[in-house]
Amino acid sequence: MHQARIADLIAAVQAMPVADGIAAYQGWIAAQREDPLLYAAAFNLAVLLEREGRHEEAAEAFRLAAQRNPAFLPPFISLGLAHERRGEAVQALEHWSYVANTLKAVTREGIALRASALKQMARYQEDLGAFAEAEEGLRQVLEIDPAQRDVLQRWISLRQRRCAWPLLEAPSGMTAAGLLRDAAPLTLANMSDDPMLLLAHASACARREAPAPAEFSVTDDFSAQFQRPGRRRIGYLSSDLRDHAIGHLTADLFRHHDREAFEIFVYDCGIAREDATKARIRASVEHWRDIIAVDDDAALRMIRDDGIDILVDVNGHTRGSRMGLLARRPAPVIVNWLGFAGTMGSPFHHYILADAAIIPPGAERFYSEAVRRLPCYQPNDRHRVVNATPARAALGLPEDAFVFCCFNGMQKITRYVFDRWMAILRATPGSVLWLIRGGPEAEQTLRGAAAAQGVDPARLIFAPPLRNADHVARYGAADLFLDTWPYGAHTTASDCLWMGTPIVTVPGQSFASRVCGSLVKAAGLGDFVCRNWDEYERRAIALAADPAPLAEARARLMAGRMTSVLFDTEGFVRAMEALFRDMWQDATAGRLPRPDLTNLDAYLEIGAAFPIDGAAPSDLPTMMARWRKALARRDAFSPLAPDRRLWPGGNHQAEVA
């Protein structure tokens, strides 16, 4: 009887408008206060109230459902979210813990609810900086369901941010190779500088994130745009043109475009929050399109209606990207630039912008896009606001010590580089290493690792986060910046060089590992780019012992602020515009490059088995020999099609044995 009544109510509400459904549930609950199934009506009422944005009323209905049936667990997850919205961390975590600890039975519904509660807890713990607890929760979720790629990517990212070496300690039922295949592209770039592996991995990510769209038509063409006279229309698609590293780099770029030759559009797909950087960029472009809440269908129509000739993807494989939109070819030419330090591996990005230091001649085979080079691939802002550098004491630094600095994120610190840093500190008594704060767990890990290598943990000093004008200012208090590998300093390097602090770096083989060397060279300090890690270590030790060369380098940097390639924003824009003209000639002449994705699935399968977690840097010939040997073994088992990278086809077993 009760079941019939509640079932009839649910069926009736499903056919009603939401407001009427809410009234129906409220009326039923008021009349049936003793009904044993009232919890179900209260829960359904809460769901409808949430849908209407009536969060406080929904929380009361969820609370009623939980009180009437504590064994019915979905309301507890929602109540946790309600407490989170109020900033009540303890109560939120208590509700999710109740669900996770209650569900011991192995049922499909129980497993799903437990995983949901653990994910909510981990997300909130991560926001609170409790990385170890969040990591453990995500590990449990992966052991419940290893196929949750978003969970896996967060789990590895947390291990990187905690400096939890080795990184790929696979949860039960998983393998290191499987973790690597499903990792986020930025995560892998922080672990390996093997350019072939990074290309294969990026391509797999592009296939997953942006499969062939059902709406894509081979008959789509842009012939009308090819014939249109007047200015070329350039679109920039980005989620980061705001108070973000990308926004800071590009803040002064857009105003320098030649308005007689180019019409500039920005498509903002970021977050709906205003700040001074976003306002500055918006004021410097002719057309600002907010597509934050716009779906791909509407965004596609907008870009097509605007007649964009060249669309510059300033996200790539990063958070906030609109890969599904790009897969539908909203413009005749699509360019990968700046947001993601590497190849996209996609079938719809035609070009990648780099420079000769980042992608040297001969390295084009590691990129799916056609490579086009600028004098230096990164723009900068000569008009940035930077405050005065505080005294060392105010920054928590010893006044007379030699200060080595690295303000790269914790995820970029690998065991190999940290060991080199400790060797430098042991050889330079009294010096300190100034790092950016990464949370108490990461700091404890690094201090413990320092002590294990005979270095006083107190010599590691951690700087708190500051707003950009103050953050950049404090670089002036450091003597020498030590770069990381395989993902080096990018925006961080430009900030450091702007403040006149020299950097020592060792270019690796990947895009991300070579950017810092490019920037140091473009700033006029090419002699600080080291050939290998032994030279890096010797150079840092020598500079700490005799700081005269540092003073000369600092003077060079300060004198070159207005003359060096790195900070010549107007020259950068002119060079970029020249490339845009060449790309448009390619498009109108039918010469647009077609990405070559041959064998990349096989390359990923092979490369995922290579031991990269904690591996030392390798030179390119050694890397390529390993690849060719593995490819020959694979081809002997199952023939591979020839490609233009490392496998020309035929029997090459003898030459790689």
N, C-alpha and C positions, 0 to 999 in steps of 0.2 A: 504493500500500500504506500509506504513512504517512498520506496524507489519509483513507483509509478508516478507519484505526485512530482517528485523532483525531476524525473526524466521528462515529464510533460512540460514542466516549467522551462527546462533547458532548451527543449525543442522549440517552444514558443518564442523564447528570447532570441534564438538564432535568426528568426525571421523579422525581428524588430530593428528599428534604428537604435543606435547605442544609448541615447538618452532614455528611450522607452524601456530598453532592457534593464538599465540601472534602476529605474523606478519599479519595475516588476520584481526584481530581486529584493530591493529594499522593502517592498510591501510583503513579499512572502516571508522574509526573515522576521519582520515585525509580528506577523501572525503565527509563526511556527517556531517560537523561541525554544521549545522543548524537543523539536524534531531532531533525531539522531543524525540526519543528513544535512543539518544546517551548515556544517563546515564547508560542504561542497558549494552551497549557494553563496556563502560568504566569500569563498575563494573566487568564484566566477564573477561576483560583484566587484571584487578588488581588481581583477584583470580589466574589466570594462572601465573602472574609474582611472586606472593607470593609462588606458588608451586615450582618455579625455584629458590627461595631464593633471588630474585631481589627486596628487600624490599623497597628501596627508589623509584624505578620506580613504584612499586605497590602503594605506598602512593600517588604519583602524580595522578595515575589513579583513586584511590578511591576519591581523592579530586575533580577531574573533575566530577565524578558521583554525588558527594554530591552537587556541585555547580549547576549542570544542573537540579537536582531534589531534593530540600531540604526535600521533603516529603518522599523520599525513604531513609529509615533509616539505612539499613545494612552497607553502607560505613562509617557511623559515628562511629560505633563500631570498625571497622578496623582502622580508623584514630586515635582513642584513643590508640589502641595498638601501632601504629607507633610512636606517641608522647611518650608513655611509654618507648619504646626502646631507645629513645633519652634522657630519663631522664627528660622529660618536663611534670611534674606532673600536673600543672595547666591546660594545654591544653588537656591532656588525660582525666582528670576528666570533663572538660567542654564538650567534645564530648559525653561522656557517659551520662552526666546529660541531655544533649539535647535530647537524645533518650528517657531516662526515663521520662522526663517531657513532651515530645511531645505526648507520647502514652497514651492517655486517653480513646480512643475507646476500647470497649471490643470485640476484635476480636482475633481469635486464633493466627494469625501472630503477631498482636500487643502485645498480652500478652507475647508471646515467646521472642520477641525482647526486650521488657521492662525488662523481667527477665534477659536476657543476659547482658543488659547494667548495671543493678544493680549488677550482679555478678562480672562483670569486675571492677566496681567502688569499690566494697567491697574488692576484692582481692588486689587491688592497695592501698586502704586506710589502709588495714591491714599491708602491707609492709611498709607504711609510719608511722605506729604507731598510726593511727587515729582509735583506736579500737571501740569507741562508734559509729562513723559514719558507719564503716564497719558492725557492729552488726545490726544497724538499717536497712541498705540496705539488708542484708541477711534476716532479719525478713520480709521485704516486699516481697522478693522472695518466702519465705515459705508461705506467705499468698496467693500468686499467685498460687503456686504449692507445696503443702506440701509433695509430694512424692520424692522430691530431697534430697536424703539421704546425699549426699556430702555437700550440703548447710547446712542442719541441723547440721551435725557434726562440721562444721566450726563455726556455730552460737553458739553452746554450748561451744565450745572450747574458743571462744572469751569472753563469759561471765565468764568462769573460770579464764581466764587471766586478766580480769578486776575486779575480786573479786565481781562480780555483784550478790550478794546474795538476795533472793533465786535464784538458777540457772535455774530451770525448769519452768520459767514463760512462758507458752506455747503461741505461736502466735495464732491468730484467726483461729479457725477450727482445732486446734491440742490439744492433751492432754498431761499431764506430763508423763503418762505411755507410750504413743506413742513415745515421745521424748527419754525416757529411752531405749526403745527397739531398736531404730535406732541410738543411740549414738555410737561413736567409743569406742572400748574396753578400751583404755587408759583413755578416758573421764570418763567412768563409774568407773574405778579403783580409780580415784581421788574423787569419790563421795561416794562410798560404799566399805566396807570390808566384805560384806556378801559373803562367798566363793561359796555358792550354786548358788546365783544369778550371780556371775561372770562367773562360769562355763557355766550356761545355756545361758548367753548372748554371751560368746565367741563361743559357738557352733553354735548359730544362725548366727554370723558373718562369721564363717568358711563356713557354707552352702551357704551364699550369695556370698562370695568372691571366693569360689572354689567349685562350684557344680561338680557333677560327670562328669569328662571329657568324651567327645564322643570317644576319642582315647584310653581310659583305657580298658585294656583287663584282664580278670581274668586268662588268660593263661600266662601272664607275669611271668617269674620266673628268679631266679638268681642262678640256680643250678651250673652253671659254676664257678661263684664267690665263692660259698661255697666250691668247690673242689680246688680252686687255692691256691697253696703254696706261701710262702713268706710273705712279709709285708702286713698288713691290710691297706687299703686305706681309709683315713679319709678326708672328705670334709667339709669345713665351708662355708656356704652360708650367705652373709651379704651385706647390703648396707652401713654399718657404720664403716668399718675398715679403718678409716681416722681420720681427726681432729674432733673427735666426742667423746662423753662419752664412747661409746663401744670401739672405737679405742684406747683411752687412757688406758682403763682397760686391753685390750688384747695385748698391744704393745710388752710386753716381754714374752708372753705366748708361741708362736709358736716355738721359737728357742729351747725350753726345751723338745720338743717331742723326744722320743727315735727313732732315725732314723733307727735303726736296726730292730725295730718292726713295725713302722708306717711310711707310706708315706703320706705327708700332702699336700692337695690341698685347695686353697681358690678360691671361685667363687664370684667375686666382681660385685654386681648388684646395686651399688650406683650411684654417680655422677661423671662425667668425669672431675674431677679436681684433680690436684696433690697437695700433701702437705707432710710435713716431716714424719708425723705419718704413712700415707699410704706407703711411700717409705720404712720406717723402717720395717713395717710388711711384705711387698712384699719381701724384702731381706732376711727375716727369714724363708720363706717357700720354699719348693721345686718347687711347681707349682702354679702359679698365673694365673687364667683365668678371663679375662675381659668379662662379659656377660651383660654389661650395655645396649648396643644397640642390644642385641641378643634376639630374641623372644623365647617363651617357647619351640617351636618345636626344634630349634637349640640347646638351652641350655640343653634340655632333652637328645638329641643325644650326646652332649659333655660329660655330666656327666656319661651317660651309657658307652660311649667309654672309658672314664677314668677308668671305673670299680670301682666306689666308693662303698665301703662296708657300711660305716656309714656316713650319711650326717647330719651335725649339723646345724639346722636352728637358726641363730643368729639375726633374725628379729622378728619372731612371728607376732602378730597383731600390727605392727608399719609401719610407712611410708617406702616405698621402698621394702616391702616384695614381694616375688614371690610365693604367695599361689597357683596360677594356675599351676605353675611348680611342686610344691611339691605334689599337688593332683594327679599327674601322676606317682608318686612313682619312682623318678629317682634313688633311691638306696634301697637296702633291708631293711635298718634300718634308721629311721628318728628321730632325737632328737631335742627337744625344749630346748633352753638354752640361758639365759642372755639378749637377746634383748628385750623380753617382759616378764614383771614380773607377770606371771600367766599361767594358763592352756590355751591351744589352742582350746580345745573342738572340735578337728577335727578327722576324721576317719583315718588320715594318719600320725599323729605323734605318735610314739610308746612309747617314754620315755620323761620324763622331769627331768632335773638335778636341785637339790635343796640341802638342808642340813636339819639336824634335828631341827634346830631353825625355819626355814622358813616353812617347812611342817613336823610338829611333827607327831609321830606315831599316827594313828587313823584318820588323816586328808586326807588320800589317796583318800577317796570317792569323794572329791571335785575336782579331777583332772581326765581328760579323759585319760591321759597318765599313764604308769607305773612310779612310783616315784623311782628315784635312787639318793642316797645321797652322797655328798662330805663332807669333814671336814668343808669347808665353800664354798658356791656356787660361790662366786665372786673372780675372779683373780685380781691381782694388779701388778704394775710396780715399782720395787724398784729402777729402773734406770731413773725414770722420771726427767725431768729438771724443777727445781723450783727455782725461784729467791729469794733473801733475803726479809724478811718481812719488809715493810716500817714502819716508825714511825706512830703512830696513827694520828698525826696531818695531815700527808700527805694523809691519808685515809678519812679525814673528821670526825674523831672520837674524842671525848673528852679524854684527856690524863689520867685523874684520875677516870673516870666512870667505873662501871662494865658493860662489853659489852656482852649482849646476842646476839646470831647470828643465823640466818637461811638463808642459801643461796639456799634453794629449790625454784623452780620456783613458780610464783604467782598462777599457776593453782593448786598447792598442798595446798594452804592456805585455810582452811575451816573456817566457822564462829565459829564452836566449838573450834578449836585450837586457833584462834585469841582471843576469849574471855578468854581462859586460859592464853595466853600471857599477856593480859591486867591486869589480876589479879596478875600475877607475877610482872609486872612493878609497879602496885600500892603499892605492898608490899615491893618494893626495891627502895626507893627514890634515884634519881640521876642516876639510871641505864639507859641504852639505848638498843634499839632493832635494830640490823643491818640486813637489808634485801637486797636482790638483786633487782636492779632496774627492774621494770616491766612496765614502761610506765606511763605518767603523770596521766592518768585516774585511774589506779589501786592505785597509790600512794595517790592520792587525796581521794579515797574511804577509804583506810586504815587509813589515818590521820583523816578523819572525824569520822570513827568508833572509833578510839582511843579517840578523844575529847568527844564523846558521853558517853564514859565510865570513864571520869574523868582523862584521861592521856594526858599530854601535847603532841600535835602532833609532836613537834620538837624532841621528844625522839625516833621517828622512823627515822632512817637514812638509805638512799638507796644507795647501792654501784653500780657504773657503770659496764658494762661488760668489761672484760679485756681478753687478750690472756691467755691461760691456765697456763703458767709458772708464770704469775703475779697474776692470779686469785687464784691459790692454795696457793701462798705465803701469801696472806692477811689473811688466816684463823688464822695464828699465832698471829694476833692482837686481836682476840676475846677471851673471857674468857670461855664461855660455849655455845655450840650449842643446840638449842631447836628443836627437830624433829617435823614433821607434821604427820597428820593422815587424811584420811586413806591411803594416799600414802606417805610413808616416804622417807628419804634420802637414796640414793643408791650410785652412783658414788660420789655424794656430801659428803656422810658420809666417804667414804674411803679417799677422799682428806683431809677432816677435821682431821680425826684420824692420817693421815700421818704427819700432821703439829703439832700434839701433843695437839689438842684442844678436850677436852672431850665432849661427847654428852649424853643428857638424852632423852630417847625414851620409848614409850609404845607399845609393840607388839599388833597388832590387830588380826583379824581372817584370813585375806587374805595374799597371797604371798607378795604383794606390801607393806602391812602394817607391815610385819615381817622381811624384809630384814635388816633394820637398826639395829634392835636388834641382828640379827645374826652377823653383822659386828662389832658392839661394843663388843660383847662377844668374837669374834675371835681375836680382837685386845688386849684382856686381861683386858677389862673393864666391865665385866659382872655385877658388882655391880651398874652400871649406867643404867641398864635396869630396868624400873619401872613396877610394877604390875598393876597399874591403873593410871588414870589421877590426882587423888587427890595426890598420891605419887609423880608424876611428878612435880606438882605445888609446893608441900612442898619442894622437893629436890632442885629445882631451886632456891627457896627463901633462903633456908639454905646455899647453896653454895655461893650465892651472899653476905650473911652476914658473912660467915667464909670461905675465899678462901683457907685455908690450905689444905683441902682434894683435891681441884682442883690442887694445886701444886704437890701433891703426884701423882694424876692421870696423870698429864701431864708428869711427870718423868717416870711413868710406860709406857706410850705410846711411848715416845722417845726411851726408853731402849729396847722396844719390836719391833722396826722397822725391825730388822734382825732376830728376833726369833719367833714372833707371827704367828699364823696360817693365819691371814688376809694377810700378806705380803710375805708369803712363796710361791712364784710362782712355783718354781721347785716341791715342795711337792704337790701343787695343780695339776700340770700336771701329776705327777705319779698317783695320786688318780683318775683323769679323765681317764687315760689310763687303769687302772684296771677296771673301769666301762665299757669302750669300749670292753675289752676282755670278760666280762660277757655278754654284749649285743650280741656279735658275737656268743658266745656259744649258747645263746637262739635262735638266728636266724638259725644256722646250725642244731640245734636239733629240729627245728619246734616249739619252745616255745615262739615265738614273741608275746608280749601282743597285744590283740585286743581292741581298745578303746570301752568303753561301753557308748553309747549315749542315752540309754533308757530314755524316758520321758522328755528329756531336753527341747523340745518345750513347754510342759505343765508347766515345772518349770519356764520358762521365762514368760509365760503368767501370772502365779500366782505372781511371784516375782516383775514384773514390776508395779504391783498395790501397793506394799508396800511403805509406806512413807519414802523415804531415803534422800530427798533433805533437808539438814540441820539437819539430825538426829544425835543424840549423839551416841558414841560408845556403843556397846552391847556385853555381854558375849555370848559365843557359845551356852550354854544350852538355853538361852532365844531366840536366833535366831532360833535354831532348833525346839523349841516348837512352835514358830509362823509358821514355815514351815509345820510341821506335822498337825497342826490344819487346815491350808489352804488346804493342800493336801487331808485331810479327807473330807472337804467340797466339793472339786472338785470331788473326787471319788464318793461321794454320788450322785452327779448330773450326772457324766459321768465316768464310771469306768476306772481307770488307771491300766496299766500293772505293775506288781511288778518290782522293781528295787533294786539295791544293795546300794542305797544311803539312802533315807529317807522314801521310801514307799515300805515296804515288801509285800504289797498286803493284801487282806482280809479286814474284818471289824474292823478298828482301831479307829472308831469314839469315842468309850467310853474312850480310853486311852488318847485322846487329847482334850476332851471336857473341 
